[in-house]
């Protein structure tokens, strides 16, 4: 098969062979006027086919925003899904990626692409309607993670908080109270101060996304309201459960 330049030329290219063990090809050509040997290194690629759908009905979500992130969670590119809810990315072999999909009225979510060596990968990006994360009294999000001893909003936390922003934009009368909690490692006063800083950062992030400051407030509770009252015998899993943020609906 003629694969075009720079492998094939307009001259006599012949005797192609491929070394599977070393993953390299060789061929002969008189493209310079004399017969010589050339090497050809294959380019390995993966076609990631993303389908964004309503998680309940399976309906394609046209115009959804789809981003692809590298292994360090850096956004490589963002595209808009076509009428069939489809986006296709051509990515490198043997590298892991993450797909982030979002749509107005839906809970945005992320979907991993595992390392693979060529071919196609199908990613079913099913999004839940935003109403499903609204309980009678609270907004239920995945854990909001902070770096150790820090209160700045991480990329992962921002991705979750954007769901809260979407809910509040869909419900313009809703008012939210952010309750930030820590585990019981550290002094009571230290944990109270840390949780207050985290609550403040959370509130500031939501306000920065266009939500009026009158609609959201925050308070740190330190270690005073543990979800698991394990005292000084907490496991790492129990510490993680206690180290949380809650989003209480003050007014709908």
C-alpha positions in Angstrom: 0.0 0.0 0.0 1.3 3.4 -0.9 1.4 5.4 2.3 2.6 8.6 0.7 5.6 10.8 1.6 8.0 10.5 3.3 7.8 6.7 3.1 6.8 6.3 -0.5 8.2 8.6 -3.2 7.7 8.9 -6.9 10.7 6.6 -7.5 11.1 2.9 -7.2 10.4 1.9 -3.6 10.6 -1.8 -3.0 11.5 -4.8 -0.8 9.8 -3.6 2.4 10.2 -5.8 5.5 9.3 -5.3 9.1 11.0 -6.4 12.3 8.3 -7.1 14.8 10.7 -7.5 17.8 12.4 -4.2 17.3 9.2 -2.5 15.9 11.0 -1.0 12.9 10.7 -1.4 9.1 13.2 -1.3 6.2 12.8 -0.7 2.5 14.9 0.0 -0.6 14.6 3.0 -2.8 16.4 4.7 -5.7 14.8 8.1 -4.8 18.2 9.7 -4.7 19.3 8.2 -8.0 21.0 5.1 -6.5 19.5 2.1 -4.6 19.8 2.6 -0.8 18.3 1.2 2.3 15.9 3.3 4.5 14.3 2.7 7.9 10.7 3.4 8.7 9.5 3.8 12.3 5.8 3.2 12.8 3.7 5.8 14.6 1.3 4.2 17.1 -2.0 6.0 17.6 -5.3 5.4 19.4 -8.6 6.7 18.4 -10.7 7.6 21.4 -14.4 7.7 20.5 -16.4 9.6 23.2 -20.2 9.3 23.3 -21.9 11.8 25.7 -25.3 10.5 26.8 -28.1 11.1 29.3 -27.4 8.4 32.0 -31.1 7.7 32.4 -32.4 7.6 28.9 -29.3 7.0 26.8 -30.2 10.1 24.7 -27.1 11.7 23.0 -26.2 15.1 24.4 -25.5 17.3 21.4 -23.3 20.3 22.1 -21.8 18.9 25.3 -18.3 20.1 26.2 -15.7 17.4 26.1 -12.1 17.9 27.4 -9.2 15.5 27.2 -6.6 15.6 30.0 -3.1 14.1 30.2 -1.7 12.0 33.0 -1.0 15.2 35.0 -4.6 16.4 34.6 -3.6 19.2 32.2 -6.3 20.0 29.7 -4.9 19.2 26.2 -8.0 20.2 24.2 -11.7 20.9 24.6 -14.2 20.2 21.9 -18.0 20.3 21.4 -19.9 17.1 20.8 -21.7 16.7 17.5 -25.5 16.1 17.0 -24.9 12.5 18.0 -23.1 13.4 21.2 -19.8 12.2 19.7 -16.3 13.5 19.9 -13.2 11.7 18.5 -9.7 12.3 19.8 -6.5 10.8 18.2 -4.1 10.2 21.1 -0.8 8.4 21.7 -0.3 4.8 22.4 0.6 3.5 25.9 -0.4 6.7 27.6 -3.3 7.2 30.0 -5.8 10.0 29.5 -9.0 11.4 31.2 -12.1 12.6 29.6 -14.2 15.3 31.2 -17.7 15.9 29.9 -20.1 18.6 30.9 -23.5 19.8 29.7 -26.0 22.4 30.9 -28.5 20.8 33.3 -26.3 17.8 33.9 -23.7 16.7 36.5 -20.3 16.9 34.8 -18.1 13.9 35.3 -14.7 12.4 34.3 -14.0 9.1 32.6 -10.5 7.4 32.4 -8.9 6.1 29.2 -6.4 3.3 30.1 -3.1 2.8 28.4 -3.5 0.8 25.2 -1.4 -0.1 22.2 -3.3 1.1 19.1 -6.8 0.6 17.9 -10.0 2.2 19.1 -11.2 3.0 22.6 -14.9 3.7 23.2 -15.7 6.0 26.1 -19.4 6.1 27.2 -19.6 9.4 29.0 -23.0 9.1 30.7 -24.1 12.2 32.6 -26.7 12.4 35.3 -29.3 15.2 35.3 -28.2 17.8 37.8 -31.4 17.4 39.8 -30.3 14.0 41.0 -27.5 15.4 43.3 -30.1 17.7 45.1 -31.5 16.1 48.3 -34.1 17.8 50.4 -31.5 19.4 52.6 -28.1 19.0 51.0 -26.2 19.0 47.7 -24.4 15.7 47.3 -21.0 16.0 45.7 -17.9 13.7 45.6 -15.3 14.5 48.2 -13.7 17.9 47.9 -10.0 17.3 48.4 -7.4 19.8 49.6 -3.7 19.3 49.6 -2.2 18.5 53.0 -2.2 21.6 55.3 -3.4 23.8 52.5 -6.7 25.6 51.7 -6.4 26.5 48.0 -8.8 24.9 45.6 -7.2 22.1 43.5 -8.2 21.2 40.0 -10.1 18.2 41.3 -12.0 20.3 43.8 -12.9 22.8 41.2 -14.3 20.1 39.0 -16.6 19.1 41.8 -17.5 22.6 42.8 -18.6 23.4 39.2 -21.4 21.0 39.8 -22.6 23.1 42.7 -22.3 26.2 40.5 -24.5 24.5 37.9 -27.1 23.6 40.5 -27.2 27.2 41.8 -27.5 28.7 38.3 -30.4 26.3 37.7 -32.1 27.3 40.9 -31.6 31.1 41.2 -33.4 31.3 44.6 -31.2 28.7 46.2 -29.0 29.7 49.1 -26.1 27.4 50.3 -24.2 27.0 53.5 -20.7 25.4 53.2 -19.7 23.4 56.2 -16.0 22.4 56.2 -14.7 19.7 58.5 -11.3 18.2 59.3 -10.1 15.0 60.9 -8.9 15.0 64.5 -5.2 15.1 63.8 -3.7 18.4 65.1 -5.0 20.7 67.8 -8.6 21.8 68.1 -7.7 25.4 67.3 -5.5 24.5 64.4 -8.2 22.4 62.8 -10.8 25.1 63.4 -8.6 27.7 61.6 -7.8 25.3 58.8 -11.5 24.4 58.2 -12.4 28.1 58.2 -9.8 28.8 55.5 -11.1 25.9 53.4 -14.7 27.0 53.8 -13.7 30.6 52.7 -11.8 29.3 49.7 -14.8 27.2 48.7 -17.1 30.2 48.9 -14.8 32.4 47.0 -14.4 29.9 44.2 -18.2 29.6 43.8 -18.6 33.4 43.8 -15.9 33.7 41.2 -18.1 31.6 38.9 -20.8 34.2 38.9 -22.9 33.3 42.0 -23.9 36.3 44.1 -22.1 36.4 47.4 -25.4 36.7 49.2 -26.4 33.2 48.1 -23.5 31.3 49.7 -21.7 31.4 53.0 -19.2 29.1 54.7 -18.2 28.0 58.2 -15.4 25.8 59.5 -16.2 23.2 62.2 -12.8 21.7 62.6 -13.0 18.3 64.2 -16.1 19.1 66.3 -18.6 17.2 64.1 -17.0 13.9 63.0 -18.9 11.7 60.7 -17.2 8.7 62.3 -16.6 9.2 66.0 -13.4 7.0 66.2 -11.6 9.3 68.6 -7.8 8.4 68.7 -8.2 5.1 66.9 -9.2 6.3 63.5 -8.1 4.4 60.4 -7.0 6.3 57.3 -10.4 5.6 55.7 -12.2 7.0 58.8 -10.0 10.1 58.8 -10.9 10.6 55.1 -14.6 10.4 55.9 -14.3 13.0 58.6 -12.3 15.3 56.4 -15.2 16.5 54.3 -17.2 19.5 53.0 -21.0 19.6 53.2 -23.3 21.8 51.2 -26.5 22.5 53.1 -29.5 24.0 51.3 -30.6 27.0 53.4 -33.2 28.1 51.0 -34.6 26.5 47.8 
